[in-house]
Amino acid sequence: MENTLGLLRITIQRGINLAKRDVRSSDPYVIVRLGKQKLKTRVVRKNLNPEWNEELTLTIADPNLPIKLEVYDRDTFSRDDKMGDAEIDIKTFVEAAKRDLQNISSGVIIAKINPTRENCVAQDSSIIWENGKVIQHMFLRLRNVECGEIELQLQWIDIYGS
């Protein structure tokens, strides 16, 4: 855990209006990558608006590396179909998390991320100090696909001594 800044808990909450990849629906799941780390949600069968509500935790050593999300449709007899991808730039989030926030009231907005052509953020997203935790709720617009968004939440977990 040398050079580790902290942990990032990503709660993959749900998919919204995901692309149809099978005859009537899709069987989506999400893969989250950061450097050599790779985590995966469970498959939600026959659903274009799946609810995962799964917590995945990544070790953060370099805040300049983006988190990559890829959504796939699970297929039994062929290769899984890609249903889009997105990236999260965590630099602002990590900077906010490393600030001394102990004397700030719960609910205070630390920073805001606005949607741009360069990011996958679908709507304004605030980094908030909430009940002693740094949290960011966000909707990500999927790229390289005709439609779809992923709703998720980031939460910083400090590691003692980092």
Phi and psi in radians as a Rosetta constraint file:
Dihedral C 1 N 2 CA 2 C 2 CIRCULARHARMONIC -1.130 0.35
Dihedral N 2 CA 2 C 2 N 3 CIRCULARHARMONIC 2.475 0.35
Dihedral C 2 N 3 CA 3 C 3 CIRCULARHARMONIC 1.214 0.35
Dihedral N 3 CA 3 C 3 N 4 CIRCULARHARMONIC 0.173 0.35
Dihedral C 3 N 4 CA 4 C 4 CIRCULARHARMONIC -1.395 0.35
Dihedral N 4 CA 4 C 4 N 5 CIRCULARHARMONIC 2.246 0.35
Dihedral C 4 N 5 CA 5 C 5 CIRCULARHARMONIC -1.453 0.35
Dihedral N 5 CA 5 C 5 N 6 CIRCULARHARMONIC -0.561 0.35
Dihedral C 5 N 6 CA 6 C 6 CIRCULARHARMONIC 2.884 0.35
Dihedral N 6 CA 6 C 6 N 7 CIRCULARHARMONIC -2.976 0.35
Dihedral C 6 N 7 CA 7 C 7 CIRCULARHARMONIC -1.989 0.35
Dihedral N 7 CA 7 C 7 N 8 CIRCULARHARMONIC 2.598 0.35
Dihedral C 7 N 8 CA 8 C 8 CIRCULARHARMONIC -2.096 0.35
Dihedral N 8 CA 8 C 8 N 9 CIRCULARHARMONIC 1.998 0.35
Dihedral C 8 N 9 CA 9 C 9 CIRCULARHARMONIC -1.598 0.35
Dihedral N 9 CA 9 C 9 N 10 CIRCULARHARMONIC 2.115 0.35
Dihedral C 9 N 10 CA 10 C 10 CIRCULARHARMONIC -1.897 0.35
Dihedral N 10 CA 10 C 10 N 11 CIRCULARHARMONIC 2.090 0.35
Dihedral C 10 N 11 CA 11 C 11 CIRCULARHARMONIC -1.735 0.35
Dihedral N 11 CA 11 C 11 N 12 CIRCULARHARMONIC 1.895 0.35
Dihedral C 11 N 12 CA 12 C 12 CIRCULARHARMONIC -1.410 0.35
Dihedral N 12 CA 12 C 12 N 13 CIRCULARHARMONIC 1.839 0.35
Dihedral C 12 N 13 CA 13 C 13 CIRCULARHARMONIC -1.461 0.35
Dihedral N 13 CA 13 C 13 N 14 CIRCULARHARMONIC -0.963 0.35
Dihedral C 13 N 14 CA 14 C 14 CIRCULARHARMONIC -2.846 0.35
Dihedral N 14 CA 14 C 14 N 15 CIRCULARHARMONIC 2.869 0.35
Dihedral C 14 N 15 CA 15 C 15 CIRCULARHARMONIC -1.855 0.35
Dihedral N 15 CA 15 C 15 N 16 CIRCULARHARMONIC 2.572 0.35
Dihedral C 15 N 16 CA 16 C 16 CIRCULARHARMONIC -2.212 0.35
Dihedral N 16 CA 16 C 16 N 17 CIRCULARHARMONIC 2.155 0.35
Dihedral C 16 N 17 CA 17 C 17 CIRCULARHARMONIC 0.914 0.35
Dihedral N 17 CA 17 C 17 N 18 CIRCULARHARMONIC 0.858 0.35
Dihedral C 17 N 18 CA 18 C 18 CIRCULARHARMONIC -1.244 0.35
Dihedral N 18 CA 18 C 18 N 19 CIRCULARHARMONIC 2.769 0.35
Dihedral C 18 N 19 CA 19 C 19 CIRCULARHARMONIC -1.228 0.35
Dihedral N 19 CA 19 C 19 N 20 CIRCULARHARMONIC 2.514 0.35
Dihedral C 19 N 20 CA 20 C 20 CIRCULARHARMONIC -1.423 0.35
Dihedral N 20 CA 20 C 20 N 21 CIRCULARHARMONIC 2.201 0.35
Dihedral C 20 N 21 CA 21 C 21 CIRCULARHARMONIC -2.106 0.35
Dihedral N 21 CA 21 C 21 N 22 CIRCULARHARMONIC -0.256 0.35
Dihedral C 21 N 22 CA 22 C 22 CIRCULARHARMONIC -1.884 0.35
Dihedral N 22 CA 22 C 22 N 23 CIRCULARHARMONIC -3.079 0.35
Dihedral C 22 N 23 CA 23 C 23 CIRCULARHARMONIC -0.978 0.35
Dihedral N 23 CA 23 C 23 N 24 CIRCULARHARMONIC -0.841 0.35
Dihedral C 23 N 24 CA 24 C 24 CIRCULARHARMONIC -2.009 0.35
Dihedral N 24 CA 24 C 24 N 25 CIRCULARHARMONIC -0.358 0.35
Dihedral C 24 N 25 CA 25 C 25 CIRCULARHARMONIC -2.735 0.35
Dihedral N 25 CA 25 C 25 N 26 CIRCULARHARMONIC -2.678 0.35
Dihedral C 25 N 26 CA 26 C 26 CIRCULARHARMONIC -2.594 0.35
Dihedral N 26 CA 26 C 26 N 27 CIRCULARHARMONIC 2.876 0.35
Dihedral C 26 N 27 CA 27 C 27 CIRCULARHARMONIC -2.091 0.35
Dihedral N 27 CA 27 C 27 N 28 CIRCULARHARMONIC 1.331 0.35
Dihedral C 27 N 28 CA 28 C 28 CIRCULARHARMONIC -1.382 0.35
Dihedral N 28 CA 28 C 28 N 29 CIRCULARHARMONIC 2.651 0.35
Dihedral C 28 N 29 CA 29 C 29 CIRCULARHARMONIC -2.585 0.35
Dihedral N 29 CA 29 C 29 N 30 CIRCULARHARMONIC 2.844 0.35
Dihedral C 29 N 30 CA 30 C 30 CIRCULARHARMONIC -2.095 0.35
Dihedral N 30 CA 30 C 30 N 31 CIRCULARHARMONIC 2.373 0.35
Dihedral C 30 N 31 CA 31 C 31 CIRCULARHARMONIC -1.907 0.35
Dihedral N 31 CA 31 C 31 N 32 CIRCULARHARMONIC 2.282 0.35
Dihedral C 31 N 32 CA 32 C 32 CIRCULARHARMONIC -1.978 0.35
Dihedral N 32 CA 32 C 32 N 33 CIRCULARHARMONIC 2.244 0.35
Dihedral C 32 N 33 CA 33 C 33 CIRCULARHARMONIC -2.212 0.35
Dihedral N 33 CA 33 C 33 N 34 CIRCULARHARMONIC 2.484 0.35
Dihedral C 33 N 34 CA 34 C 34 CIRCULARHARMONIC -2.566 0.35
Dihedral N 34 CA 34 C 34 N 35 CIRCULARHARMONIC 1.925 0.35
Dihedral C 34 N 35 CA 35 C 35 CIRCULARHARMONIC 1.008 0.35
Dihedral N 35 CA 35 C 35 N 36 CIRCULARHARMONIC -2.145 0.35
Dihedral C 35 N 36 CA 36 C 36 CIRCULARHARMONIC -1.568 0.35
Dihedral N 36 CA 36 C 36 N 37 CIRCULARHARMONIC -0.069 0.35
Dihedral C 36 N 37 CA 37 C 37 CIRCULARHARMONIC -1.444 0.35
Dihedral N 37 CA 37 C 37 N 38 CIRCULARHARMONIC 2.435 0.35
Dihedral C 37 N 38 CA 38 C 38 CIRCULARHARMONIC -2.508 0.35
Dihedral N 38 CA 38 C 38 N 39 CIRCULARHARMONIC 2.159 0.35
Dihedral C 38 N 39 CA 39 C 39 CIRCULARHARMONIC -2.231 0.35
Dihedral N 39 CA 39 C 39 N 40 CIRCULARHARMONIC 2.746 0.35
Dihedral C 39 N 40 CA 40 C 40 CIRCULARHARMONIC -2.480 0.35
Dihedral N 40 CA 40 C 40 N 41 CIRCULARHARMONIC 2.480 0.35
Dihedral C 40 N 41 CA 41 C 41 CIRCULARHARMONIC -1.463 0.35
Dihedral N 41 CA 41 C 41 N 42 CIRCULARHARMONIC 3.023 0.35
Dihedral C 41 N 42 CA 42 C 42 CIRCULARHARMONIC -1.345 0.35
Dihedral N 42 CA 42 C 42 N 43 CIRCULARHARMONIC 2.855 0.35
Dihedral C 42 N 43 CA 43 C 43 CIRCULARHARMONIC -1.469 0.35
Dihedral N 43 CA 43 C 43 N 44 CIRCULARHARMONIC 2.335 0.35
Dihedral C 43 N 44 CA 44 C 44 CIRCULARHARMONIC -1.864 0.35
Dihedral N 44 CA 44 C 44 N 45 CIRCULARHARMONIC 2.024 0.35
Dihedral C 44 N 45 CA 45 C 45 CIRCULARHARMONIC -1.328 0.35
Dihedral N 45 CA 45 C 45 N 46 CIRCULARHARMONIC 2.427 0.35
Dihedral C 45 N 46 CA 46 C 46 CIRCULARHARMONIC 0.823 0.35
Dihedral N 46 CA 46 C 46 N 47 CIRCULARHARMONIC 1.052 0.35
Dihedral C 46 N 47 CA 47 C 47 CIRCULARHARMONIC -2.672 0.35
Dihedral N 47 CA 47 C 47 N 48 CIRCULARHARMONIC 2.169 0.35
Dihedral C 47 N 48 CA 48 C 48 CIRCULARHARMONIC -1.627 0.35
Dihedral N 48 CA 48 C 48 N 49 CIRCULARHARMONIC -0.100 0.35
Dihedral C 48 N 49 CA 49 C 49 CIRCULARHARMONIC -2.282 0.35
Dihedral N 49 CA 49 C 49 N 50 CIRCULARHARMONIC 1.060 0.35
Dihedral C 49 N 50 CA 50 C 50 CIRCULARHARMONIC -1.237 0.35
Dihedral N 50 CA 50 C 50 N 51 CIRCULARHARMONIC 2.616 0.35
Dihedral C 50 N 51 CA 51 C 51 CIRCULARHARMONIC -2.003 0.35
Dihedral N 51 CA 51 C 51 N 52 CIRCULARHARMONIC 1.994 0.35
Dihedral C 51 N 52 CA 52 C 52 CIRCULARHARMONIC -1.689 0.35
Dihedral N 52 CA 52 C 52 N 53 CIRCULARHARMONIC -0.882 0.35
Dihedral C 52 N 53 CA 53 C 53 CIRCULARHARMONIC 0.846 0.35
Dihedral N 53 CA 53 C 53 N 54 CIRCULARHARMONIC 0.845 0.35
Dihedral C 53 N 54 CA 54 C 54 CIRCULARHARMONIC -1.915 0.35
Dihedral N 54 CA 54 C 54 N 55 CIRCULARHARMONIC 2.388 0.35
Dihedral C 54 N 55 CA 55 C 55 CIRCULARHARMONIC -1.691 0.35
Dihedral N 55 CA 55 C 55 N 56 CIRCULARHARMONIC 2.201 0.35
Dihedral C 55 N 56 CA 56 C 56 CIRCULARHARMONIC -2.139 0.35
Dihedral N 56 CA 56 C 56 N 57 CIRCULARHARMONIC 2.416 0.35
Dihedral C 56 N 57 CA 57 C 57 CIRCULARHARMONIC -2.102 0.35
Dihedral N 57 CA 57 C 57 N 58 CIRCULARHARMONIC 2.228 0.35
Dihedral C 57 N 58 CA 58 C 58 CIRCULARHARMONIC -1.962 0.35
Dihedral N 58 CA 58 C 58 N 59 CIRCULARHARMONIC 2.570 0.35
Dihedral C 58 N 59 CA 59 C 59 CIRCULARHARMONIC -1.544 0.35
Dihedral N 59 CA 59 C 59 N 60 CIRCULARHARMONIC 2.236 0.35
Dihedral C 59 N 60 CA 60 C 60 CIRCULARHARMONIC -1.847 0.35
Dihedral N 60 CA 60 C 60 N 61 CIRCULARHARMONIC 2.070 0.35
Dihedral C 60 N 61 CA 61 C 61 CIRCULARHARMONIC -2.009 0.35
Dihedral N 61 CA 61 C 61 N 62 CIRCULARHARMONIC -0.589 0.35
Dihedral C 61 N 62 CA 62 C 62 CIRCULARHARMONIC -2.241 0.35
Dihedral N 62 CA 62 C 62 N 63 CIRCULARHARMONIC 1.851 0.35
Dihedral C 62 N 63 CA 63 C 63 CIRCULARHARMONIC -1.199 0.35
Dihedral N 63 CA 63 C 63 N 64 CIRCULARHARMONIC -0.158 0.35
Dihedral C 63 N 64 CA 64 C 64 CIRCULARHARMONIC -1.421 0.35
Dihedral N 64 CA 64 C 64 N 65 CIRCULARHARMONIC -0.269 0.35
Dihedral C 64 N 65 CA 65 C 65 CIRCULARHARMONIC -1.399 0.35
Dihedral N 65 CA 65 C 65 N 66 CIRCULARHARMONIC 2.267 0.35
Dihedral C 65 N 66 CA 66 C 66 CIRCULARHARMONIC -1.395 0.35
Dihedral N 66 CA 66 C 66 N 67 CIRCULARHARMONIC 2.676 0.35
Dihedral C 66 N 67 CA 67 C 67 CIRCULARHARMONIC -1.545 0.35
Dihedral N 67 CA 67 C 67 N 68 CIRCULARHARMONIC 2.310 0.35
Dihedral C 67 N 68 CA 68 C 68 CIRCULARHARMONIC -1.931 0.35
Dihedral N 68 CA 68 C 68 N 69 CIRCULARHARMONIC 2.289 0.35
Dihedral C 68 N 69 CA 69 C 69 CIRCULARHARMONIC -1.995 0.35
Dihedral N 69 CA 69 C 69 N 70 CIRCULARHARMONIC 2.370 0.35
Dihedral C 69 N 70 CA 70 C 70 CIRCULARHARMONIC -2.264 0.35
Dihedral N 70 CA 70 C 70 N 71 CIRCULARHARMONIC 2.302 0.35
Dihedral C 70 N 71 CA 71 C 71 CIRCULARHARMONIC -1.860 0.35
Dihedral N 71 CA 71 C 71 N 72 CIRCULARHARMONIC 2.314 0.35
Dihedral C 71 N 72 CA 72 C 72 CIRCULARHARMONIC -2.230 0.35
Dihedral N 72 CA 72 C 72 N 73 CIRCULARHARMONIC 2.712 0.35
Dihedral C 72 N 73 CA 73 C 73 CIRCULARHARMONIC -1.771 0.35
Dihedral N 73 CA 73 C 73 N 74 CIRCULARHARMONIC 2.110 0.35
Dihedral C 73 N 74 CA 74 C 74 CIRCULARHARMONIC -1.259 0.35
Dihedral N 74 CA 74 C 74 N 75 CIRCULARHARMONIC 2.201 0.35
Dihedral C 74 N 75 CA 75 C 75 CIRCULARHARMONIC -2.091 0.35
Dihedral N 75 CA 75 C 75 N 76 CIRCULARHARMONIC 2.503 0.35
Dihedral C 75 N 76 CA 76 C 76 CIRCULARHARMONIC -1.426 0.35
Dihedral N 76 CA 76 C 76 N 77 CIRCULARHARMONIC -0.798 0.35
Dihedral C 76 N 77 CA 77 C 77 CIRCULARHARMONIC -1.872 0.35
Dihedral N 77 CA 77 C 77 N 78 CIRCULARHARMONIC 0.051 0.35
Dihedral C 77 N 78 CA 78 C 78 CIRCULARHARMONIC -2.493 0.35
Dihedral N 78 CA 78 C 78 N 79 CIRCULARHARMONIC 3.078 0.35
Dihedral C 78 N 79 CA 79 C 79 CIRCULARHARMONIC -1.107 0.35
Dihedral N 79 CA 79 C 79 N 80 CIRCULARHARMONIC 2.470 0.35
Dihedral C 79 N 80 CA 80 C 80 CIRCULARHARMONIC -1.082 0.35
Dihedral N 80 CA 80 C 80 N 81 CIRCULARHARMONIC 2.439 0.35
Dihedral C 80 N 81 CA 81 C 81 CIRCULARHARMONIC -1.539 0.35
Dihedral N 81 CA 81 C 81 N 82 CIRCULARHARMONIC 2.418 0.35
Dihedral C 81 N 82 CA 82 C 82 CIRCULARHARMONIC -1.326 0.35
Dihedral N 82 CA 82 C 82 N 83 CIRCULARHARMONIC 2.373 0.35
Dihedral C 82 N 83 CA 83 C 83 CIRCULARHARMONIC -2.058 0.35
Dihedral N 83 CA 83 C 83 N 84 CIRCULARHARMONIC 0.321 0.35
Dihedral C 83 N 84 CA 84 C 84 CIRCULARHARMONIC 2.080 0.35
Dihedral N 84 CA 84 C 84 N 85 CIRCULARHARMONIC 2.937 0.35
Dihedral C 84 N 85 CA 85 C 85 CIRCULARHARMONIC -2.582 0.35
Dihedral N 85 CA 85 C 85 N 86 CIRCULARHARMONIC 2.886 0.35
Dihedral C 85 N 86 CA 86 C 86 CIRCULARHARMONIC -2.692 0.35
Dihedral N 86 CA 86 C 86 N 87 CIRCULARHARMONIC 2.805 0.35
Dihedral C 86 N 87 CA 87 C 87 CIRCULARHARMONIC -2.236 0.35
Dihedral N 87 CA 87 C 87 N 88 CIRCULARHARMONIC 2.574 0.35
Dihedral C 87 N 88 CA 88 C 88 CIRCULARHARMONIC -2.095 0.35
Dihedral N 88 CA 88 C 88 N 89 CIRCULARHARMONIC 2.132 0.35
Dihedral C 88 N 89 CA 89 C 89 CIRCULARHARMONIC -1.483 0.35
Dihedral N 89 CA 89 C 89 N 90 CIRCULARHARMONIC 1.994 0.35
Dihedral C 89 N 90 CA 90 C 90 CIRCULARHARMONIC -1.726 0.35
Dihedral N 90 CA 90 C 90 N 91 CIRCULARHARMONIC 0.062 0.35
Dihedral C 90 N 91 CA 91 C 91 CIRCULARHARMONIC -0.980 0.35
Dihedral N 91 CA 91 C 91 N 92 CIRCULARHARMONIC -0.878 0.35
Dihedral C 91 N 92 CA 92 C 92 CIRCULARHARMONIC -1.109 0.35
Dihedral N 92 CA 92 C 92 N 93 CIRCULARHARMONIC -0.691 0.35
Dihedral C 92 N 93 CA 93 C 93 CIRCULARHARMONIC -1.101 0.35
Dihedral N 93 CA 93 C 93 N 94 CIRCULARHARMONIC -0.819 0.35
Dihedral C 93 N 94 CA 94 C 94 CIRCULARHARMONIC -1.134 0.35
Dihedral N 94 CA 94 C 94 N 95 CIRCULARHARMONIC -0.723 0.35
Dihedral C 94 N 95 CA 95 C 95 CIRCULARHARMONIC -1.036 0.35
Dihedral N 95 CA 95 C 95 N 96 CIRCULARHARMONIC -0.743 0.35
Dihedral C 95 N 96 CA 96 C 96 CIRCULARHARMONIC -1.122 0.35
Dihedral N 96 CA 96 C 96 N 97 CIRCULARHARMONIC -0.720 0.35
Dihedral C 96 N 97 CA 97 C 97 CIRCULARHARMONIC -1.173 0.35
Dihedral N 97 CA 97 C 97 N 98 CIRCULARHARMONIC -0.513 0.35
Dihedral C 97 N 98 CA 98 C 98 CIRCULARHARMONIC -1.489 0.35
Dihedral N 98 CA 98 C 98 N 99 CIRCULARHARMONIC -0.108 0.35
Dihedral C 98 N 99 CA 99 C 99 CIRCULARHARMONIC -1.289 0.35
Dihedral N 99 CA 99 C 99 N 100 CIRCULARHARMONIC 2.769 0.35
Dihedral C 99 N 100 CA 100 C 100 CIRCULARHARMONIC -1.415 0.35
Dihedral N 100 CA 100 C 100 N 101 CIRCULARHARMONIC 1.867 0.35
Dihedral C 100 N 101 CA 101 C 101 CIRCULARHARMONIC -2.006 0.35
Dihedral N 101 CA 101 C 101 N 102 CIRCULARHARMONIC 0.136 0.35
Dihedral C 101 N 102 CA 102 C 102 CIRCULARHARMONIC -1.051 0.35
Dihedral N 102 CA 102 C 102 N 103 CIRCULARHARMONIC -0.509 0.35
Dihedral C 102 N 103 CA 103 C 103 CIRCULARHARMONIC -1.696 0.35
Dihedral N 103 CA 103 C 103 N 104 CIRCULARHARMONIC 0.221 0.35
Dihedral C 103 N 104 CA 104 C 104 CIRCULARHARMONIC -1.694 0.35
Dihedral N 104 CA 104 C 104 N 105 CIRCULARHARMONIC 2.462 0.35
Dihedral C 104 N 105 CA 105 C 105 CIRCULARHARMONIC -1.208 0.35
Dihedral N 105 CA 105 C 105 N 106 CIRCULARHARMONIC 2.612 0.35
Dihedral C 105 N 106 CA 106 C 106 CIRCULARHARMONIC -1.108 0.35
Dihedral N 106 CA 106 C 106 N 107 CIRCULARHARMONIC 2.426 0.35
Dihedral C 106 N 107 CA 107 C 107 CIRCULARHARMONIC 1.671 0.35
Dihedral N 107 CA 107 C 107 N 108 CIRCULARHARMONIC -0.068 0.35
Dihedral C 107 N 108 CA 108 C 108 CIRCULARHARMONIC -1.311 0.35
Dihedral N 108 CA 108 C 108 N 109 CIRCULARHARMONIC 2.341 0.35
Dihedral C 108 N 109 CA 109 C 109 CIRCULARHARMONIC -1.406 0.35
Dihedral N 109 CA 109 C 109 N 110 CIRCULARHARMONIC 2.157 0.35
Dihedral C 109 N 110 CA 110 C 110 CIRCULARHARMONIC -1.563 0.35
Dihedral N 110 CA 110 C 110 N 111 CIRCULARHARMONIC -0.697 0.35
Dihedral C 110 N 111 CA 111 C 111 CIRCULARHARMONIC -2.746 0.35
Dihedral N 111 CA 111 C 111 N 112 CIRCULARHARMONIC 2.813 0.35
Dihedral C 111 N 112 CA 112 C 112 CIRCULARHARMONIC -2.199 0.35
Dihedral N 112 CA 112 C 112 N 113 CIRCULARHARMONIC 2.508 0.35
Dihedral C 112 N 113 CA 113 C 113 CIRCULARHARMONIC -2.036 0.35
Dihedral N 113 CA 113 C 113 N 114 CIRCULARHARMONIC 2.151 0.35
Dihedral C 113 N 114 CA 114 C 114 CIRCULARHARMONIC -1.783 0.35
Dihedral N 114 CA 114 C 114 N 115 CIRCULARHARMONIC 2.595 0.35
Dihedral C 114 N 115 CA 115 C 115 CIRCULARHARMONIC -1.145 0.35
Dihedral N 115 CA 115 C 115 N 116 CIRCULARHARMONIC 2.398 0.35
Dihedral C 115 N 116 CA 116 C 116 CIRCULARHARMONIC -2.439 0.35
Dihedral N 116 CA 116 C 116 N 117 CIRCULARHARMONIC 3.054 0.35
Dihedral C 116 N 117 CA 117 C 117 CIRCULARHARMONIC -1.228 0.35
Dihedral N 117 CA 117 C 117 N 118 CIRCULARHARMONIC -0.343 0.35
Dihedral C 117 N 118 CA 118 C 118 CIRCULARHARMONIC -1.537 0.35
Dihedral N 118 CA 118 C 118 N 119 CIRCULARHARMONIC -0.267 0.35
Dihedral C 118 N 119 CA 119 C 119 CIRCULARHARMONIC -2.079 0.35
Dihedral N 119 CA 119 C 119 N 120 CIRCULARHARMONIC 3.046 0.35
Dihedral C 119 N 120 CA 120 C 120 CIRCULARHARMONIC -1.782 0.35
Dihedral N 120 CA 120 C 120 N 121 CIRCULARHARMONIC 0.117 0.35
Dihedral C 120 N 121 CA 121 C 121 CIRCULARHARMONIC -1.184 0.35
Dihedral N 121 CA 121 C 121 N 122 CIRCULARHARMONIC 2.211 0.35
Dihedral C 121 N 122 CA 122 C 122 CIRCULARHARMONIC -1.521 0.35
Dihedral N 122 CA 122 C 122 N 123 CIRCULARHARMONIC -0.455 0.35
Dihedral C 122 N 123 CA 123 C 123 CIRCULARHARMONIC -2.655 0.35
Dihedral N 123 CA 123 C 123 N 124 CIRCULARHARMONIC 2.864 0.35
Dihedral C 123 N 124 CA 124 C 124 CIRCULARHARMONIC -0.846 0.35
Dihedral N 124 CA 124 C 124 N 125 CIRCULARHARMONIC 2.421 0.35
Dihedral C 124 N 125 CA 125 C 125 CIRCULARHARMONIC -2.358 0.35
Dihedral N 125 CA 125 C 125 N 126 CIRCULARHARMONIC 2.244 0.35
Dihedral C 125 N 126 CA 126 C 126 CIRCULARHARMONIC -1.859 0.35
Dihedral N 126 CA 126 C 126 N 127 CIRCULARHARMONIC 2.466 0.35
Dihedral C 126 N 127 CA 127 C 127 CIRCULARHARMONIC -1.635 0.35
Dihedral N 127 CA 127 C 127 N 128 CIRCULARHARMONIC 2.127 0.35
Dihedral C 127 N 128 CA 128 C 128 CIRCULARHARMONIC -2.145 0.35
Dihedral N 128 CA 128 C 128 N 129 CIRCULARHARMONIC 2.518 0.35
Dihedral C 128 N 129 CA 129 C 129 CIRCULARHARMONIC -1.597 0.35
Dihedral N 129 CA 129 C 129 N 130 CIRCULARHARMONIC 1.934 0.35
Dihedral C 129 N 130 CA 130 C 130 CIRCULARHARMONIC -2.327 0.35
Dihedral N 130 CA 130 C 130 N 131 CIRCULARHARMONIC 2.031 0.35
Dihedral C 130 N 131 CA 131 C 131 CIRCULARHARMONIC 0.891 0.35
Dihedral N 131 CA 131 C 131 N 132 CIRCULARHARMONIC 0.786 0.35
Dihedral C 131 N 132 CA 132 C 132 CIRCULARHARMONIC 1.376 0.35
Dihedral N 132 CA 132 C 132 N 133 CIRCULARHARMONIC 0.219 0.35
Dihedral C 132 N 133 CA 133 C 133 CIRCULARHARMONIC -2.280 0.35
Dihedral N 133 CA 133 C 133 N 134 CIRCULARHARMONIC 2.591 0.35
Dihedral C 133 N 134 CA 134 C 134 CIRCULARHARMONIC -1.619 0.35
Dihedral N 134 CA 134 C 134 N 135 CIRCULARHARMONIC 2.115 0.35
Dihedral C 134 N 135 CA 135 C 135 CIRCULARHARMONIC -2.313 0.35
Dihedral N 135 CA 135 C 135 N 136 CIRCULARHARMONIC 2.540 0.35
Dihedral C 135 N 136 CA 136 C 136 CIRCULARHARMONIC -2.411 0.35
Dihedral N 136 CA 136 C 136 N 137 CIRCULARHARMONIC 2.140 0.35
Dihedral C 136 N 137 CA 137 C 137 CIRCULARHARMONIC -1.734 0.35
Dihedral N 137 CA 137 C 137 N 138 CIRCULARHARMONIC 2.336 0.35
Dihedral C 137 N 138 CA 138 C 138 CIRCULARHARMONIC -2.620 0.35
Dihedral N 138 CA 138 C 138 N 139 CIRCULARHARMONIC 2.707 0.35
Dihedral C 138 N 139 CA 139 C 139 CIRCULARHARMONIC -1.967 0.35
Dihedral N 139 CA 139 C 139 N 140 CIRCULARHARMONIC 2.221 0.35
Dihedral C 139 N 140 CA 140 C 140 CIRCULARHARMONIC -1.913 0.35
Dihedral N 140 CA 140 C 140 N 141 CIRCULARHARMONIC 2.283 0.35
Dihedral C 140 N 141 CA 141 C 141 CIRCULARHARMONIC -1.440 0.35
Dihedral N 141 CA 141 C 141 N 142 CIRCULARHARMONIC 2.203 0.35
Dihedral C 141 N 142 CA 142 C 142 CIRCULARHARMONIC -1.322 0.35
Dihedral N 142 CA 142 C 142 N 143 CIRCULARHARMONIC 2.459 0.35
Dihedral C 142 N 143 CA 143 C 143 CIRCULARHARMONIC -1.768 0.35
Dihedral N 143 CA 143 C 143 N 144 CIRCULARHARMONIC 2.917 0.35
Dihedral C 143 N 144 CA 144 C 144 CIRCULARHARMONIC 1.004 0.35
Dihedral N 144 CA 144 C 144 N 145 CIRCULARHARMONIC 0.634 0.35
Dihedral C 144 N 145 CA 145 C 145 CIRCULARHARMONIC -2.784 0.35
Dihedral N 145 CA 145 C 145 N 146 CIRCULARHARMONIC 2.778 0.35
Dihedral C 145 N 146 CA 146 C 146 CIRCULARHARMONIC -1.282 0.35
Dihedral N 146 CA 146 C 146 N 147 CIRCULARHARMONIC -0.447 0.35
Dihedral C 146 N 147 CA 147 C 147 CIRCULARHARMONIC -2.859 0.35
Dihedral N 147 CA 147 C 147 N 148 CIRCULARHARMONIC 2.916 0.35
Dihedral C 147 N 148 CA 148 C 148 CIRCULARHARMONIC 2.179 0.35
Dihedral N 148 CA 148 C 148 N 149 CIRCULARHARMONIC 2.522 0.35
Dihedral C 148 N 149 CA 149 C 149 CIRCULARHARMONIC -2.394 0.35
Dihedral N 149 CA 149 C 149 N 150 CIRCULARHARMONIC 2.756 0.35
Dihedral C 149 N 150 CA 150 C 150 CIRCULARHARMONIC -2.137 0.35
Dihedral N 150 CA 150 C 150 N 151 CIRCULARHARMONIC 2.268 0.35
Dihedral C 150 N 151 CA 151 C 151 CIRCULARHARMONIC -1.729 0.35
Dihedral N 151 CA 151 C 151 N 152 CIRCULARHARMONIC 2.315 0.35
Dihedral C 151 N 152 CA 152 C 152 CIRCULARHARMONIC -2.627 0.35
Dihedral N 152 CA 152 C 152 N 153 CIRCULARHARMONIC 2.981 0.35
Dihedral C 152 N 153 CA 153 C 153 CIRCULARHARMONIC -2.360 0.35
Dihedral N 153 CA 153 C 153 N 154 CIRCULARHARMONIC 2.406 0.35
Dihedral C 153 N 154 CA 154 C 154 CIRCULARHARMONIC -1.813 0.35
Dihedral N 154 CA 154 C 154 N 155 CIRCULARHARMONIC 2.467 0.35
Dihedral C 154 N 155 CA 155 C 155 CIRCULARHARMONIC -2.438 0.35
Dihedral N 155 CA 155 C 155 N 156 CIRCULARHARMONIC 2.265 0.35
Dihedral C 155 N 156 CA 156 C 156 CIRCULARHARMONIC -1.463 0.35
Dihedral N 156 CA 156 C 156 N 157 CIRCULARHARMONIC 2.404 0.35
Dihedral C 156 N 157 CA 157 C 157 CIRCULARHARMONIC -2.154 0.35
Dihedral N 157 CA 157 C 157 N 158 CIRCULARHARMONIC 1.995 0.35
Dihedral C 157 N 158 CA 158 C 158 CIRCULARHARMONIC -1.256 0.35
Dihedral N 158 CA 158 C 158 N 159 CIRCULARHARMONIC 2.528 0.35
Dihedral C 158 N 159 CA 159 C 159 CIRCULARHARMONIC -1.881 0.35
Dihedral N 159 CA 159 C 159 N 160 CIRCULARHARMONIC 2.272 0.35
Dihedral C 159 N 160 CA 160 C 160 CIRCULARHARMONIC -0.939 0.35
Dihedral N 160 CA 160 C 160 N 161 CIRCULARHARMONIC 2.195 0.35
Dihedral C 160 N 161 CA 161 C 161 CIRCULARHARMONIC 1.564 0.35
Dihedral N 161 CA 161 C 161 N 162 CIRCULARHARMONIC -0.040 0.35
